[in-house]
Amino acid sequence: MVRNSLEFWSRKPLKRIWIALPIGYLLFLQLLTGIPKPDFIREADGPEFLARFAEDLFGYPYWAQDLSHLPLFAVFAWLWSWYFGGPKTGRQWAVAAAWISFTYAVLNEMGQYFVPKRFPSAGDLIMNILGVSIGLLAHSKLVRAKNREIHSK
């Protein structure tokens, strides 16, 4: 089971419909990072469930919120690397996955400027970029290991 799972996540999906995974995750990240602070939601007479969700989201210490960007953006970069197919002849997969992931990591943080009671943070941006780097590197290492395993047989 684990072996088949690694096999699935280490090679390019066979159908284009799988693009829904990285795009869906992008939308998830955008929703998560686009939520204003709970006091703004209440001042604007927003839904109470959203205010409670924002309280839970912002109830963690800042260092934990900053740290959460690392795995969130590592998964994001992994999904784009996976969708584009991973290391093979040439580097087109890496350029496409890196370009999308790094660009979104920067734009996502800059977009915080437009969310009420939120602001762009250099610490968050660093964690976004570090997470993207880790995701790209981890996927690349897995694919290379799988390729070595296939070619050694």
HUWO-V802433 format. One record per backbone hydrogen bond with DSSP energy under -1.0 kcal/mol. CO is the residue of the C=O (numbers start at 1). NH is the residue of the N-H. Records with the same first field share a line. If there is no record, write none. Layout:
# HUWO-V802433
CO: NH, NH
This chain:
# HUWO-V802433
1: 5
2: 6
3: 7
4: 8
5: 9
15: 18
16: 19
17: 20
18: 21
19: 23
20: 24
21: 25
22: 26
23: 27
24: 28
25: 29
26: 30
27: 31
28: 32
29: 33
30: 34
37: 41
38: 42
39: 43
40: 44
41: 46
42: 45
47: 51
48: 52
49: 53
50: 54
51: 55
52: 56
53: 57
54: 58
61: 65
62: 66
63: 67
64: 68
66: 69
67: 70
68: 72
69: 73
70: 74
71: 75
72: 76
73: 77
74: 78
75: 79
76: 80
77: 81
78: 82
79: 83
80: 84
81: 85, 86
91: 95
92: 96
93: 97
94: 98
95: 99
96: 100
97: 101
98: 102
99: 103
100: 104
101: 105
102: 106
103: 107
104: 108
105: 109
106: 110
107: 111
109: 112
110: 113
111: 114
112: 115
115: 118
121: 125
122: 126
123: 127
124: 128
125: 129
126: 130
127: 131
128: 132
129: 133
130: 134
131: 135
132: 136
133: 137
134: 138
135: 139
136: 140
137: 141
138: 142
139: 143
140: 144
141: 145
142: 146
143: 147
144: 148
145: 149
146: 150
147: 151
148: 152
